[in-house]
């Protein structure tokens, strides 16, 4: 994903709570990135704003204290804000299925495509 430019006029961007920031720091550390984090920004793209049937996507930008380090840009799937929908999504294990798509199917498909000639 390309670098996201986030300006103060972008009302869809909010700083992550300290609790959420700490979760992202732990994720980075588990993946061998120990650089000190300055801020974590959450952006809900206007075209994806609102309720979704199963999950919603938000963008996360992690800025480091060392200005020479490029920010990490992530997309994150989250539960819908409606509690009834969230319970349904959990019961159907949709997040687990989406996770396996991104962690198992896509890497396998990518490898397969690289092996093909043409």
Secondary structure, 3 states (H helix, E strand, C coil): CCCCCCCCCCCCEEECCHHHHHHHHHHHHHCCCCCCEEEEEEECCHHHCCCCCCEEEEEEEEEECCCCCCCEEEEEEEECCCHHHHHHHHHCCHHHHHHHHHHHHHHHHHHHHHHCCC
